[in-house]
Amino acid sequence: MRVESKIEITAPPALVWEYVSDPSRYLDFMSGITRWEVVGAKRIGLGARYRMLLRVGSAEVGGLIEVVEFARAADLAWTSITGIDQRGRWRLRAGHEGRSTVTTLRLSYGVAGSGIWGWLADKVAAPTVRGHLRRSLQQLKRQVEHEQLRSAAAERRRSRMGAA
């Protein structure tokens, strides 16, 4: 099953990237994520591994994932090593006038087992997973845009103090 959600964030891709590439921030904005922790010595970048769990109904599903693509301020992709078969991707693209970023979060997953039961489990989980993706992007947008406003206000205060 593949689910995807997009949102436009009024911030440059570099600022959005600070959030999506930092594993310590995932529990702050990712809806449904109950665990996102670094496993191993590499914290960020290609080859970094994380233990990730997502609540779907009464179950927590996930496992060990590894970053397989890491292009600064553009793309971050992972694939599962253990646990539920999954692939995820963050895709950031500059919007109009470089002031906004179109952010896409995509998750492809498959429930272990084949046949009708695996297909049925995928179909039942899809609305919940889709909702988590949509809420995650909304929360990311809120946090990034708030940080940008906070930083701009701090800069205005510094420049006023310097002019005085």
C-alpha positions, 0 to 999 in steps of 0.5 A: 500500500502506498500513501502520500500527502503534500503541503506548502510551507512558507519557508525555504527548503533549508529550514524545512530540512533542519526538521525532517533530517533531525531524528530528535525532532520526529516525536515533536511533529510526526503524528502516530509515531511512538518511537523514533530513536537512533540505533548505532553510531551514525545519527544523521545521513546516509546509512543512519538507522532508526528504530521506528514505531507507528500506532495503527489502531491498537497496534504499534508497527514498524521496526528498524529502518535505514536512510538510503537517500540523503540529498540536503534540502531535497530528498531523504528516503529510508527502507526497512531492515527489520519489522514491517516492510516499508519505504518512506520518503521526504521530498522538498522542492522550492516553491514560488520565489524561493519563499515556500517549500512544497513538502511531500511525505510518502510511505509505502508498506506491506503487511507480512503475509500474502493473500487476502488477509495481507491485502485486507490488513493493508486496506484497513490500515490505509486511512489511519496511515494517511491521516497520520501523514496529513497531520504530520505535515500540518504539524511540521508546517506549523512548527517551521513557520512559527520558528521562522516568525520567531527568528525574524522577530528576534532579528528585528529586536537585535537590529533595533538594539544595534541602531540605538 
